[in-house]
Amino acid sequence: MNKTTKLTRSADGLFLTSANPSPVMVAAMESIKRQMATETAYRERVRAGLEPAGQWGNWSISDRH
């Protein structure tokens, strides 16, 4: 971590940024926020029973695989 640059917390509290972050970093942070919102909405739909959770991995109960 660069100790000479003072970092400030973003308005939503998710990120630490410099006073004037680059446009690339702003785009990356917005993309992360959109992805997090999409994942949260999916979890809420699954918990409400509106969407199946799906299979989590390939489970093989046989000991001969």
PDBQT receptor file of N, H, CA, C and O in Angstrom, charges set to zero:
ATOM      1  N   MET A   1       0.844  -1.177   0.000  1.00  0.00    +0.000 N 
ATOM      2  CA  MET A   1       0.000   0.000   0.000  1.00  0.00    +0.000 C 
ATOM      3  C   MET A   1       0.886   1.236   0.000  1.00  0.00    +0.000 C 
ATOM      4  O   MET A   1       1.887   1.303   0.713  1.00  0.00    +0.000 OA
ATOM      5  N   ASN A   2       0.509   2.188  -0.792  1.00  0.00    +0.000 N 
ATOM      6  H   ASN A   2      -0.304   2.133  -1.372  1.00  0.00    +0.000 HD
ATOM      7  CA  ASN A   2       1.237   3.435  -0.866  1.00  0.00    +0.000 C 
ATOM      8  C   ASN A   2       0.860   4.289   0.347  1.00  0.00    +0.000 C 
ATOM      9  O   ASN A   2      -0.291   4.702   0.487  1.00  0.00    +0.000 OA
ATOM     10  N   LYS A   3       1.821   4.546   1.207  1.00  0.00    +0.000 N 
ATOM     11  H   LYS A   3       2.756   4.210   1.093  1.00  0.00    +0.000 HD
ATOM     12  CA  LYS A   3       1.519   5.271   2.449  1.00  0.00    +0.000 C 
ATOM     13  C   LYS A   3       1.551   6.779   2.280  1.00  0.00    +0.000 C 
ATOM     14  O   LYS A   3       1.238   7.509   3.220  1.00  0.00    +0.000 OA
ATOM     15  N   THR A   4       1.924   7.262   1.100  1.00  0.00    +0.000 N 
ATOM     16  H   THR A   4       2.179   6.670   0.336  1.00  0.00    +0.000 HD
ATOM     17  CA  THR A   4       1.983   8.708   0.905  1.00  0.00    +0.000 C 
ATOM     18  C   THR A   4       0.661   9.278   0.391  1.00  0.00    +0.000 C 
ATOM     19  O   THR A   4       0.428  10.480   0.516  1.00  0.00    +0.000 OA
ATOM     20  N   THR A   5      -0.213   8.440  -0.186  1.00  0.00    +0.000 N 
ATOM     21  H   THR A   5      -0.024   7.463  -0.287  1.00  0.00    +0.000 HD
ATOM     22  CA  THR A   5      -1.489   8.900  -0.709  1.00  0.00    +0.000 C 
ATOM     23  C   THR A   5      -2.571   8.701   0.344  1.00  0.00    +0.000 C 
ATOM     24  O   THR A   5      -2.774   7.593   0.841  1.00  0.00    +0.000 OA
ATOM     25  N   LYS A   6      -3.259   9.783   0.675  1.00  0.00    +0.000 N 
ATOM     26  H   LYS A   6      -3.094  10.683   0.271  1.00  0.00    +0.000 HD
ATOM     27  CA  LYS A   6      -4.350   9.674   1.634  1.00  0.00    +0.000 C 
ATOM     28  C   LYS A   6      -5.567   9.099   0.932  1.00  0.00    +0.000 C 
ATOM     29  O   LYS A   6      -6.014   9.618  -0.090  1.00  0.00    +0.000 OA
ATOM     30  N   LEU A   7      -6.098   8.018   1.494  1.00  0.00    +0.000 N 
ATOM     31  H   LEU A   7      -5.735   7.596   2.325  1.00  0.00    +0.000 HD
ATOM     32  CA  LEU A   7      -7.264   7.369   0.912  1.00  0.00    +0.000 C 
ATOM     33  C   LEU A   7      -8.515   7.757   1.685  1.00  0.00    +0.000 C 
ATOM     34  O   LEU A   7      -8.496   7.887   2.908  1.00  0.00    +0.000 OA
ATOM     35  N   THR A   8      -9.590   7.936   0.951  1.00  0.00    +0.000 N 
ATOM     36  H   THR A   8      -9.606   7.830  -0.043  1.00  0.00    +0.000 HD
ATOM     37  CA  THR A   8     -10.871   8.268   1.568  1.00  0.00    +0.000 C 
ATOM     38  C   THR A   8     -11.875   7.176   1.223  1.00  0.00    +0.000 C 
ATOM     39  O   THR A   8     -11.775   6.533   0.178  1.00  0.00    +0.000 OA
ATOM     40  N   ARG A   9     -12.830   6.977   2.100  1.00  0.00    +0.000 N 
ATOM     41  H   ARG A   9     -12.911   7.500   2.948  1.00  0.00    +0.000 HD
ATOM     42  CA  ARG A   9     -13.865   5.972   1.874  1.00  0.00    +0.000 C 
ATOM     43  C   ARG A   9     -14.895   6.534   0.895  1.00  0.00    +0.000 C 
ATOM     44  O   ARG A   9     -15.284   7.700   0.980  1.00  0.00    +0.000 OA
ATOM     45  N   SER A  10     -15.327   5.683  -0.033  1.00  0.00    +0.000 N 
ATOM     46  H   SER A  10     -15.011   4.736  -0.102  1.00  0.00    +0.000 HD
ATOM     47  CA  SER A  10     -16.327   6.116  -1.016  1.00  0.00    +0.000 C 
ATOM     48  C   SER A  10     -17.658   6.400  -0.312  1.00  0.00    +0.000 C 
ATOM     49  O   SER A  10     -17.840   6.033   0.849  1.00  0.00    +0.000 OA
ATOM     50  N   ALA A  11     -18.572   7.043  -1.009  1.00  0.00    +0.000 N 
ATOM     51  H   ALA A  11     -18.424   7.340  -1.952  1.00  0.00    +0.000 HD
ATOM     52  CA  ALA A  11     -19.841   7.444  -0.409  1.00  0.00    +0.000 C 
ATOM     53  C   ALA A  11     -20.645   6.237   0.095  1.00  0.00    +0.000 C 
ATOM     54  O   ALA A  11     -21.345   6.332   1.103  1.00  0.00    +0.000 OA
ATOM     55  N   ASP A  12     -20.542   5.110  -0.607  1.00  0.00    +0.000 N 
ATOM     56  H   ASP A  12     -19.974   5.033  -1.427  1.00  0.00    +0.000 HD
ATOM     57  CA  ASP A  12     -21.287   3.925  -0.174  1.00  0.00    +0.000 C 
ATOM     58  C   ASP A  12     -20.514   3.087   0.836  1.00  0.00    +0.000 C 
ATOM     59  O   ASP A  12     -21.059   2.132   1.388  1.00  0.00    +0.000 OA
ATOM     60  N   GLY A  13     -19.259   3.429   1.086  1.00  0.00    +0.000 N 
ATOM     61  H   GLY A  13     -18.816   4.205   0.637  1.00  0.00    +0.000 HD
ATOM     62  CA  GLY A  13     -18.463   2.739   2.091  1.00  0.00    +0.000 C 
ATOM     63  C   GLY A  13     -17.812   1.454   1.625  1.00  0.00    +0.000 C 
ATOM     64  O   GLY A  13     -17.199   0.753   2.429  1.00  0.00    +0.000 OA
ATOM     65  N   LEU A  14     -17.928   1.126   0.346  1.00  0.00    +0.000 N 
ATOM     66  H   LEU A  14     -18.426   1.695  -0.308  1.00  0.00    +0.000 HD
ATOM     67  CA  LEU A  14     -17.365  -0.127  -0.156  1.00  0.00    +0.000 C 
ATOM     68  C   LEU A  14     -15.887  -0.036  -0.512  1.00  0.00    +0.000 C 
ATOM     69  O   LEU A  14     -15.168  -1.030  -0.413  1.00  0.00    +0.000 OA
ATOM     70  N   PHE A  15     -15.428   1.128  -0.921  1.00  0.00    +0.000 N 
ATOM     71  H   PHE A  15     -16.012   1.935  -1.001  1.00  0.00    +0.000 HD
ATOM     72  CA  PHE A  15     -14.090   1.261  -1.467  1.00  0.00    +0.000 C 
ATOM     73  C   PHE A  15     -13.298   2.359  -0.781  1.00  0.00    +0.000 C 
ATOM     74  O   PHE A  15     -13.864   3.329  -0.278  1.00  0.00    +0.000 OA
ATOM     75  N   LEU A  16     -11.990   2.197  -0.767  1.00  0.00    +0.000 N 
ATOM     76  H   LEU A  16     -11.530   1.408  -1.177  1.00  0.00    +0.000 HD
ATOM     77  CA  LEU A  16     -11.066   3.254  -0.380  1.00  0.00    +0.000 C 
ATOM     78  C   LEU A  16     -10.453   3.796  -1.658  1.00  0.00    +0.000 C 
ATOM     79  O   LEU A  16      -9.890   3.042  -2.450  1.00  0.00    +0.000 OA
ATOM     80  N   THR A  17     -10.560   5.096  -1.859  1.00  0.00    +0.000 N 
ATOM     81  H   THR A  17     -11.018   5.709  -1.215  1.00  0.00    +0.000 HD
ATOM     82  CA  THR A  17     -10.064   5.682  -3.105  1.00  0.00    +0.000 C 
ATOM     83  C   THR A  17      -9.230   6.919  -2.804  1.00  0.00    +0.000 C 
ATOM     84  O   THR A  17      -9.263   7.466  -1.701  1.00  0.00    +0.000 OA
ATOM     85  N   SER A  18      -8.478   7.345  -3.821  1.00  0.00    +0.000 N 
ATOM     86  H   SER A  18      -8.451   6.902  -4.717  1.00  0.00    +0.000 HD
ATOM     87  CA  SER A  18      -7.784   8.615  -3.712  1.00  0.00    +0.000 C 
ATOM     88  C   SER A  18      -8.815   9.728  -3.903  1.00  0.00    +0.000 C 
ATOM     89  O   SER A  18      -9.977   9.460  -4.207  1.00  0.00    +0.000 OA
ATOM     90  N   ALA A  19      -8.392  10.945  -3.727  1.00  0.00    +0.000 N 
ATOM     91  H   ALA A  19      -7.448  11.162  -3.480  1.00  0.00    +0.000 HD
ATOM     92  CA  ALA A  19      -9.329  12.063  -3.849  1.00  0.00    +0.000 C 
ATOM     93  C   ALA A  19      -9.923  12.158  -5.251  1.00  0.00    +0.000 C 
ATOM     94  O   ALA A  19     -11.075  12.563  -5.411  1.00  0.00    +0.000 OA
ATOM     95  N   ASN A  20      -9.145  11.786  -6.269  1.00  0.00    +0.000 N 
ATOM     96  H   ASN A  20      -8.209  11.456  -6.140  1.00  0.00    +0.000 HD
ATOM     97  CA  ASN A  20      -9.605  11.864  -7.650  1.00  0.00    +0.000 C 
ATOM     98  C   ASN A  20      -9.253  10.556  -8.360  1.00  0.00    +0.000 C 
ATOM     99  O   ASN A  20      -8.232  10.494  -9.046  1.00  0.00    +0.000 OA
ATOM    100  N   PRO A  21     -10.082   9.498  -8.210  1.00  0.00    +0.000 N 
ATOM    101  CA  PRO A  21      -9.755   8.214  -8.839  1.00  0.00    +0.000 C 
ATOM    102  C   PRO A  21      -9.835   8.297 -10.364  1.00  0.00    +0.000 C 
ATOM    103  O   PRO A  21     -10.600   9.089 -10.915  1.00  0.00    +0.000 OA
ATOM    104  N   SER A  22      -9.044   7.477 -11.027  1.00  0.00    +0.000 N 
ATOM    105  H   SER A  22      -8.422   6.834 -10.580  1.00  0.00    +0.000 HD
ATOM    106  CA  SER A  22      -9.024   7.480 -12.492  1.00  0.00    +0.000 C 
ATOM    107  C   SER A  22     -10.352   6.956 -13.037  1.00  0.00    +0.000 C 
ATOM    108  O   SER A  22     -11.061   6.227 -12.342  1.00  0.00    +0.000 OA
ATOM    109  N   PRO A  23     -10.691   7.318 -14.263  1.00  0.00    +0.000 N 
ATOM    110  CA  PRO A  23     -11.931   6.825 -14.867  1.00  0.00    +0.000 C 
ATOM    111  C   PRO A  23     -11.980   5.296 -14.960  1.00  0.00    +0.000 C 
ATOM    112  O   PRO A  23     -13.054   4.703 -14.863  1.00  0.00    +0.000 OA
ATOM    113  N   VAL A  24     -10.830   4.665 -15.145  1.00  0.00    +0.000 N 
ATOM    114  H   VAL A  24      -9.957   5.147 -15.224  1.00  0.00    +0.000 HD
ATOM    115  CA  VAL A  24     -10.790   3.198 -15.207  1.00  0.00    +0.000 C 
ATOM    116  C   VAL A  24     -11.189   2.612 -13.856  1.00  0.00    +0.000 C 
ATOM    117  O   VAL A  24     -11.949   1.645 -13.799  1.00  0.00    +0.000 OA
ATOM    118  N   MET A  25     -10.684   3.188 -12.779  1.00  0.00    +0.000 N 
ATOM    119  H   MET A  25     -10.067   3.973 -12.826  1.00  0.00    +0.000 HD
ATOM    120  CA  MET A  25     -11.023   2.696 -11.445  1.00  0.00    +0.000 C 
ATOM    121  C   MET A  25     -12.498   2.955 -11.127  1.00  0.00    +0.000 C 
ATOM    122  O   MET A  25     -13.148   2.115 -10.504  1.00  0.00    +0.000 OA
ATOM    123  N   VAL A  26     -13.022   4.082 -11.538  1.00  0.00    +0.000 N 
ATOM    124  H   VAL A  26     -12.494   4.765 -12.044  1.00  0.00    +0.000 HD
ATOM    125  CA  VAL A  26     -14.445   4.388 -11.319  1.00  0.00    +0.000 C 
ATOM    126  C   VAL A  26     -15.305   3.371 -12.057  1.00  0.00    +0.000 C 
ATOM    127  O   VAL A  26     -16.297   2.880 -11.516  1.00  0.00    +0.000 OA
ATOM    128  N   ALA A  27     -14.924   3.055 -13.294  1.00  0.00    +0.000 N 
ATOM    129  H   ALA A  27     -14.119   3.454 -13.733  1.00  0.00    +0.000 HD
ATOM    130  CA  ALA A  27     -15.680   2.065 -14.073  1.00  0.00    +0.000 C 
ATOM    131  C   ALA A  27     -15.607   0.692 -13.410  1.00  0.00    +0.000 C 
ATOM    132  O   ALA A  27     -16.604  -0.028 -13.362  1.00  0.00    +0.000 OA
ATOM    133  N   ALA A  28     -14.438   0.329 -12.902  1.00  0.00    +0.000 N 
ATOM    134  H   ALA A  28     -13.627   0.914 -12.941  1.00  0.00    +0.000 HD
ATOM    135  CA  ALA A  28     -14.291  -0.962 -12.233  1.00  0.00    +0.000 C 
ATOM    136  C   ALA A  28     -15.147  -1.021 -10.972  1.00  0.00    +0.000 C 
ATOM    137  O   ALA A  28     -15.792  -2.035 -10.707  1.00  0.00    +0.000 OA
ATOM    138  N   MET A  29     -15.157   0.057 -10.195  1.00  0.00    +0.000 N 
ATOM    139  H   MET A  29     -14.633   0.881 -10.410  1.00  0.00    +0.000 HD
ATOM    140  CA  MET A  29     -15.965   0.086  -8.972  1.00  0.00    +0.000 C 
ATOM    141  C   MET A  29     -17.455   0.004  -9.296  1.00  0.00    +0.000 C 
ATOM    142  O   MET A  29     -18.202  -0.680  -8.596  1.00  0.00    +0.000 OA
ATOM    143  N   GLU A  30     -17.892   0.693 -10.347  1.00  0.00    +0.000 N 
ATOM    144  H   GLU A  30     -17.285   1.248 -10.916  1.00  0.00    +0.000 HD
ATOM    145  CA  GLU A  30     -19.301   0.627 -10.754  1.00  0.00    +0.000 C 
ATOM    146  C   GLU A  30     -19.659  -0.784 -11.206  1.00  0.00    +0.000 C 
ATOM    147  O   GLU A  30     -20.747  -1.276 -10.904  1.00  0.00    +0.000 OA
ATOM    148  N   SER A  31     -18.754  -1.435 -11.924  1.00  0.00    +0.000 N 
ATOM    149  H   SER A  31     -17.870  -1.035 -12.169  1.00  0.00    +0.000 HD
ATOM    150  CA  SER A  31     -18.996  -2.808 -12.370  1.00  0.00    +0.000 C 
ATOM    151  C   SER A  31     -19.126  -3.751 -11.182  1.00  0.00    +0.000 C 
ATOM    152  O   SER A  31     -19.996  -4.622 -11.169  1.00  0.00    +0.000 OA
ATOM    153  N   ILE A  32     -18.271  -3.583 -10.194  1.00  0.00    +0.000 N 
ATOM    154  H   ILE A  32     -17.564  -2.876 -10.204  1.00  0.00    +0.000 HD
ATOM    155  CA  ILE A  32     -18.332  -4.421  -8.985  1.00  0.00    +0.000 C 
ATOM    156  C   ILE A  32     -19.651  -4.195  -8.259  1.00  0.00    +0.000 C 
ATOM    157  O   ILE A  32     -20.275  -5.151  -7.799  1.00  0.00    +0.000 OA
ATOM    158  N   LYS A  33     -20.081  -2.945  -8.153  1.00  0.00    +0.000 N 
ATOM    159  H   LYS A  33     -19.574  -2.168  -8.527  1.00  0.00    +0.000 HD
ATOM    160  CA  LYS A  33     -21.351  -2.653  -7.477  1.00  0.00    +0.000 C 
ATOM    161  C   LYS A  33     -22.531  -3.269  -8.217  1.00  0.00    +0.000 C 
ATOM    162  O   LYS A  33     -23.449  -3.796  -7.588  1.00  0.00    +0.000 OA
ATOM    163  N   ARG A  34     -22.518  -3.206  -9.569  1.00  0.00    +0.000 N 
ATOM    164  H   ARG A  34     -21.772  -2.778 -10.080  1.00  0.00    +0.000 HD
ATOM    165  CA  ARG A  34     -23.595  -3.822 -10.351  1.00  0.00    +0.000 C 
ATOM    166  C   ARG A  34     -23.608  -5.336 -10.153  1.00  0.00    +0.000 C 
ATOM    167  O   ARG A  34     -24.674  -5.934 -10.005  1.00  0.00    +0.000 OA
ATOM    168  N   GLN A  35     -22.431  -5.954 -10.150  1.00  0.00    +0.000 N 
ATOM    169  H   GLN A  35     -21.566  -5.468 -10.270  1.00  0.00    +0.000 HD
ATOM    170  CA  GLN A  35     -22.341  -7.395  -9.953  1.00  0.00    +0.000 C 
ATOM    171  C   GLN A  35     -22.855  -7.786  -8.571  1.00  0.00    +0.000 C 
ATOM    172  O   GLN A  35     -23.575  -8.775  -8.432  1.00  0.00    +0.000 OA
ATOM    173  N   MET A  36     -22.491  -7.019  -7.554  1.00  0.00    +0.000 N 
ATOM    174  H   MET A  36     -21.906  -6.216  -7.667  1.00  0.00    +0.000 HD
ATOM    175  CA  MET A  36     -22.959  -7.308  -6.199  1.00  0.00    +0.000 C 
ATOM    176  C   MET A  36     -24.479  -7.165  -6.102  1.00  0.00    +0.000 C 
ATOM    177  O   MET A  36     -25.131  -7.965  -5.431  1.00  0.00    +0.000 OA
ATOM    178  N   ALA A  37     -25.045  -6.160  -6.762  1.00  0.00    +0.000 N 
ATOM    179  H   ALA A  37     -24.515  -5.510  -7.307  1.00  0.00    +0.000 HD
ATOM    180  CA  ALA A  37     -26.494  -5.964  -6.739  1.00  0.00    +0.000 C 
ATOM    181  C   ALA A  37     -27.202  -7.112  -7.452  1.00  0.00    +0.000 C 
ATOM    182  O   ALA A  37     -28.254  -7.562  -6.997  1.00  0.00    +0.000 OA
ATOM    183  N   THR A  38     -26.642  -7.590  -8.560  1.00  0.00    +0.000 N 
ATOM    184  H   THR A  38     -25.788  -7.224  -8.929  1.00  0.00    +0.000 HD
ATOM    185  CA  THR A  38     -27.221  -8.715  -9.288  1.00  0.00    +0.000 C 
ATOM    186  C   THR A  38     -27.203  -9.973  -8.436  1.00  0.00    +0.000 C 
ATOM    187  O   THR A  38     -28.195 -10.699  -8.381  1.00  0.00    +0.000 OA
ATOM    188  N   GLU A  39     -26.080 -10.238  -7.770  1.00  0.00    +0.000 N 
ATOM    189  H   GLU A  39     -25.274  -9.648  -7.814  1.00  0.00    +0.000 HD
ATOM    190  CA  GLU A  39     -25.970 -11.414  -6.916  1.00  0.00    +0.000 C 
ATOM    191  C   GLU A  39     -26.923 -11.335  -5.725  1.00  0.00    +0.000 C 
ATOM    192  O   GLU A  39     -27.510 -12.344  -5.334  1.00  0.00    +0.000 OA
ATOM    193  N   THR A  40     -27.079 -10.162  -5.155  1.00  0.00    +0.000 N 
ATOM    194  H   THR A  40     -26.603  -9.342  -5.472  1.00  0.00    +0.000 HD
ATOM    195  CA  THR A  40     -27.999  -9.980  -4.032  1.00  0.00    +0.000 C 
ATOM    196  C   THR A  40     -29.433 -10.229  -4.468  1.00  0.00    +0.000 C 
ATOM    197  O   THR A  40     -30.191 -10.887  -3.755  1.00  0.00    +0.000 OA
ATOM    198  N   ALA A  41     -29.813  -9.710  -5.631  1.00  0.00    +0.000 N 
ATOM    199  H   ALA A  41     -29.197  -9.176  -6.210  1.00  0.00    +0.000 HD
ATOM    200  CA  ALA A  41     -31.168  -9.920  -6.140  1.00  0.00    +0.000 C 
ATOM    201  C   ALA A  41     -31.408 -11.405  -6.400  1.00  0.00    +0.000 C 
ATOM    202  O   ALA A  41     -32.490 -11.915  -6.109  1.00  0.00    +0.000 OA
ATOM    203  N   TYR A  42     -30.412 -12.105  -6.944  1.00  0.00    +0.000 N 
ATOM    204  H   TYR A  42     -29.533 -11.692  -7.180  1.00  0.00    +0.000 HD
ATOM    205  CA  TYR A  42     -30.555 -13.550  -7.191  1.00  0.00    +0.000 C 
ATOM    206  C   TYR A  42     -30.750 -14.302  -5.875  1.00  0.00    +0.000 C 
ATOM    207  O   TYR A  42     -31.630 -15.158  -5.781  1.00  0.00    +0.000 OA
ATOM    208  N   ARG A  43     -29.947 -13.996  -4.867  1.00  0.00    +0.000 N 
ATOM    209  H   ARG A  43     -29.232 -13.301  -4.943  1.00  0.00    +0.000 HD
ATOM    210  CA  ARG A  43     -30.090 -14.669  -3.568  1.00  0.00    +0.000 C 
ATOM    211  C   ARG A  43     -31.472 -14.417  -2.978  1.00  0.00    +0.000 C 
ATOM    212  O   ARG A  43     -32.080 -15.330  -2.419  1.00  0.00    +0.000 OA
ATOM    213  N   GLU A  44     -31.973 -13.198  -3.095  1.00  0.00    +0.000 N 
ATOM    214  H   GLU A  44     -31.480 -12.456  -3.550  1.00  0.00    +0.000 HD
ATOM    215  CA  GLU A  44     -33.298 -12.892  -2.560  1.00  0.00    +0.000 C 
ATOM    216  C   GLU A  44     -34.391 -13.668  -3.296  1.00  0.00    +0.000 C 
ATOM    217  O   GLU A  44     -35.347 -14.131  -2.674  1.00  0.00    +0.000 OA
ATOM    218  N   ARG A  45     -34.253 -13.815  -4.629  1.00  0.00    +0.000 N 
ATOM    219  H   ARG A  45     -33.476 -13.439  -5.135  1.00  0.00    +0.000 HD
ATOM    220  CA  ARG A  45     -35.235 -14.594  -5.392  1.00  0.00    +0.000 C 
ATOM    221  C   ARG A  45     -35.192 -16.065  -4.992  1.00  0.00    +0.000 C 
ATOM    222  O   ARG A  45     -36.234 -16.709  -4.875  1.00  0.00    +0.000 OA
ATOM    223  N   VAL A  46     -33.986 -16.599  -4.783  1.00  0.00    +0.000 N 
ATOM    224  H   VAL A  46     -33.139 -16.076  -4.879  1.00  0.00    +0.000 HD
ATOM    225  CA  VAL A  46     -33.860 -17.998  -4.369  1.00  0.00    +0.000 C 
ATOM    226  C   VAL A  46     -34.469 -18.189  -2.983  1.00  0.00    +0.000 C 
ATOM    227  O   VAL A  46     -35.201 -19.153  -2.762  1.00  0.00    +0.000 OA
ATOM    228  N   ARG A  47     -34.183 -17.301  -2.061  1.00  0.00    +0.000 N 
ATOM    229  H   ARG A  47     -33.588 -16.517  -2.241  1.00  0.00    +0.000 HD
ATOM    230  CA  ARG A  47     -34.726 -17.407  -0.701  1.00  0.00    +0.000 C 
ATOM    231  C   ARG A  47     -36.243 -17.286  -0.676  1.00  0.00    +0.000 C 
ATOM    232  O   ARG A  47     -36.906 -17.893   0.164  1.00  0.00    +0.000 OA
ATOM    233  N   ALA A  48     -36.788 -16.502  -1.597  1.00  0.00    +0.000 N 
ATOM    234  H   ALA A  48     -36.249 -16.009  -2.279  1.00  0.00    +0.000 HD
ATOM    235  CA  ALA A  48     -38.242 -16.339  -1.663  1.00  0.00    +0.000 C 
ATOM    236  C   ALA A  48     -38.915 -17.498  -2.391  1.00  0.00    +0.000 C 
ATOM    237  O   ALA A  48     -40.143 -17.581  -2.430  1.00  0.00    +0.000 OA
ATOM    238  N   GLY A  49     -38.116 -18.391  -2.965  1.00  0.00    +0.000 N 
ATOM    239  H   GLY A  49     -37.119 -18.324  -2.933  1.00  0.00    +0.000 HD
ATOM    240  CA  GLY A  49     -38.668 -19.535  -3.667  1.00  0.00    +0.000 C 
ATOM    241  C   GLY A  49     -39.113 -19.228  -5.083  1.00  0.00    +0.000 C 
ATOM    242  O   GLY A  49     -39.819 -20.030  -5.694  1.00  0.00    +0.000 OA
ATOM    243  N   LEU A  50     -38.718 -18.093  -5.611  1.00  0.00    +0.000 N 
ATOM    244  H   LEU A  50     -38.144 -17.442  -5.114  1.00  0.00    +0.000 HD
ATOM    245  CA  LEU A  50     -39.120 -17.703  -6.956  1.00  0.00    +0.000 C 
ATOM    246  C   LEU A  50     -38.222 -18.291  -8.030  1.00  0.00    +0.000 C 
ATOM    247  O   LEU A  50     -38.597 -18.346  -9.201  1.00  0.00    +0.000 OA
ATOM    248  N   GLU A  51     -37.030 -18.733  -7.629  1.00  0.00    +0.000 N 
ATOM    249  H   GLU A  51     -36.725 -18.688  -6.678  1.00  0.00    +0.000 HD
ATOM    250  CA  GLU A  51     -36.058 -19.265  -8.580  1.00  0.00    +0.000 C 
ATOM    251  C   GLU A  51     -35.335 -20.433  -7.915  1.00  0.00    +0.000 C 
ATOM    252  O   GLU A  51     -34.967 -20.343  -6.744  1.00  0.00    +0.000 OA
ATOM    253  N   PRO A  52     -35.124 -21.535  -8.652  1.00  0.00    +0.000 N 
ATOM    254  CA  PRO A  52     -34.418 -22.668  -8.044  1.00  0.00    +0.000 C 
ATOM    255  C   PRO A  52     -32.951 -22.329  -7.824  1.00  0.00    +0.000 C 
ATOM    256  O   PRO A  52     -32.343 -21.589  -8.598  1.00  0.00    +0.000 OA
ATOM    257  N   ALA A  53     -32.400 -22.883  -6.761  1.00  0.00    +0.000 N 
ATOM    258  H   ALA A  53     -32.893 -23.485  -6.133  1.00  0.00    +0.000 HD
ATOM    259  CA  ALA A  53     -31.006 -22.596  -6.438  1.00  0.00    +0.000 C 
ATOM    260  C   ALA A  53     -30.046 -23.308  -7.371  1.00  0.00    +0.000 C 
ATOM    261  O   ALA A  53     -28.924 -22.840  -7.565  1.00  0.00    +0.000 OA
ATOM    262  N   GLY A  54     -30.450 -24.418  -7.951  1.00  0.00    +0.000 N 
ATOM    263  H   GLY A  54     -31.362 -24.799  -7.793  1.00  0.00    +0.000 HD
ATOM    264  CA  GLY A  54     -29.572 -25.140  -8.858  1.00  0.00    +0.000 C 
ATOM    265  C   GLY A  54     -28.653 -26.071  -8.093  1.00  0.00    +0.000 C 
ATOM    266  O   GLY A  54     -28.619 -26.072  -6.863  1.00  0.00    +0.000 OA
ATOM    267  N   GLN A  55     -27.917 -26.855  -8.842  1.00  0.00    +0.000 N 
ATOM    268  H   GLN A  55     -27.945 -26.854  -9.842  1.00  0.00    +0.000 HD
ATOM    269  CA  GLN A  55     -27.004 -27.824  -8.238  1.00  0.00    +0.000 C 
ATOM    270  C   GLN A  55     -25.667 -27.156  -7.970  1.00  0.00    +0.000 C 
ATOM    271  O   GLN A  55     -25.138 -26.444  -8.825  1.00  0.00    +0.000 OA
ATOM    272  N   TRP A  56     -25.125 -27.384  -6.788  1.00  0.00    +0.000 N 
ATOM    273  H   TRP A  56     -25.555 -27.962  -6.094  1.00  0.00    +0.000 HD
ATOM    274  CA  TRP A  56     -23.848 -26.795  -6.402  1.00  0.00    +0.000 C 
ATOM    275  C   TRP A  56     -22.759 -27.844  -6.534  1.00  0.00    +0.000 C 
ATOM    276  O   TRP A  56     -22.399 -28.493  -5.552  1.00  0.00    +0.000 OA
ATOM    277  N   GLY A  57     -22.233 -28.016  -7.736  1.00  0.00    +0.000 N 
ATOM    278  H   GLY A  57     -22.526 -27.489  -8.533  1.00  0.00    +0.000 HD
ATOM    279  CA  GLY A  57     -21.146 -28.953  -7.961  1.00  0.00    +0.000 C 
ATOM    280  C   GLY A  57     -21.666 -30.302  -8.428  1.00  0.00    +0.000 C 
ATOM    281  O   GLY A  57     -22.870 -30.496  -8.597  1.00  0.00    +0.000 OA
ATOM    282  N   ASN A  58     -20.752 -31.219  -8.630  1.00  0.00    +0.000 N 
ATOM    283  H   ASN A  58     -19.775 -31.061  -8.493  1.00  0.00    +0.000 HD
ATOM    284  CA  ASN A  58     -21.082 -32.562  -9.077  1.00  0.00    +0.000 C 
ATOM    285  C   ASN A  58     -20.777 -33.524  -7.946  1.00  0.00    +0.000 C 
ATOM    286  O   ASN A  58     -19.611 -33.812  -7.675  1.00  0.00    +0.000 OA
ATOM    287  N   TRP A  59     -21.800 -34.021  -7.288  1.00  0.00    +0.000 N 
ATOM    288  H   TRP A  59     -22.747 -33.787  -7.509  1.00  0.00    +0.000 HD
ATOM    289  CA  TRP A  59     -21.618 -34.891  -6.143  1.00  0.00    +0.000 C 
ATOM    290  C   TRP A  59     -21.694 -36.343  -6.580  1.00  0.00    +0.000 C 
ATOM    291  O   TRP A  59     -22.651 -36.743  -7.243  1.00  0.00    +0.000 OA
ATOM    292  N   SER A  60     -20.718 -37.117  -6.225  1.00  0.00    +0.000 N 
ATOM    293  H   SER A  60     -19.941 -36.792  -5.687  1.00  0.00    +0.000 HD
ATOM    294  CA  SER A  60     -20.713 -38.537  -6.522  1.00  0.00    +0.000 C 
ATOM    295  C   SER A  60     -20.629 -39.289  -5.201  1.00  0.00    +0.000 C 
ATOM    296  O   SER A  60     -19.633 -39.183  -4.486  1.00  0.00    +0.000 OA
ATOM    297  N   ILE A  61     -21.681 -40.053  -4.873  1.00  0.00    +0.000 N 
ATOM    298  H   ILE A  61     -22.491 -40.139  -5.454  1.00  0.00    +0.000 HD
ATOM    299  CA  ILE A  61     -21.677 -40.758  -3.602  1.00  0.00    +0.000 C 
ATOM    300  C   ILE A  61     -21.032 -42.141  -3.706  1.00  0.00    +0.000 C 
ATOM    301  O   ILE A  61     -20.870 -42.836  -2.704  1.00  0.00    +0.000 OA
ATOM    302  N   SER A  62     -20.672 -42.526  -4.916  1.00  0.00    +0.000 N 
ATOM    303  H   SER A  62     -20.804 -41.961  -5.730  1.00  0.00    +0.000 HD
ATOM    304  CA  SER A  62     -20.034 -43.815  -5.115  1.00  0.00    +0.000 C 
ATOM    305  C   SER A  62     -18.560 -43.727  -4.722  1.00  0.00    +0.000 C 
ATOM    306  O   SER A  62     -17.904 -42.711  -4.955  1.00  0.00    +0.000 OA
ATOM    307  N   ASP A  63     -18.053 -44.796  -4.128  1.00  0.00    +0.000 N 
ATOM    308  H   ASP A  63     -18.585 -45.621  -3.939  1.00  0.00    +0.000 HD
ATOM    309  CA  ASP A  63     -16.621 -44.819  -3.814  1.00  0.00    +0.000 C 
ATOM    310  C   ASP A  63     -15.823 -45.477  -4.932  1.00  0.00    +0.000 C 
ATOM    311  O   ASP A  63     -14.640 -45.774  -4.762  1.00  0.00    +0.000 OA
ATOM    312  N   ARG A  64     -16.471 -45.707  -6.082  1.00  0.00    +0.000 N 
ATOM    313  H   ARG A  64     -17.432 -45.466  -6.220  1.00  0.00    +0.000 HD
ATOM    314  CA  ARG A  64     -15.800 -46.330  -7.225  1.00  0.00    +0.000 C 
ATOM    315  C   ARG A  64     -15.725 -45.355  -8.404  1.00  0.00    +0.000 C 
ATOM    316  O   ARG A  64     -16.003 -45.748  -9.537  1.00  0.00    +0.000 OA
ATOM    317  N   HIS A  65     -15.377 -44.169  -8.176  1.00  0.00    +0.000 N 
ATOM    318  H   HIS A  65     -15.151 -43.850  -7.256  1.00  0.00    +0.000 HD
ATOM    319  CA  HIS A  65     -15.288 -43.188  -9.262  1.00  0.00    +0.000 C 
ATOM    320  C   HIS A  65     -13.875 -42.827  -9.587  1.00  0.00    +0.000 C 
ATOM    321  O   HIS A  65     -13.635 -42.013 -10.479  1.00  0.00    +0.000 OA
TER     322      HIS A  65
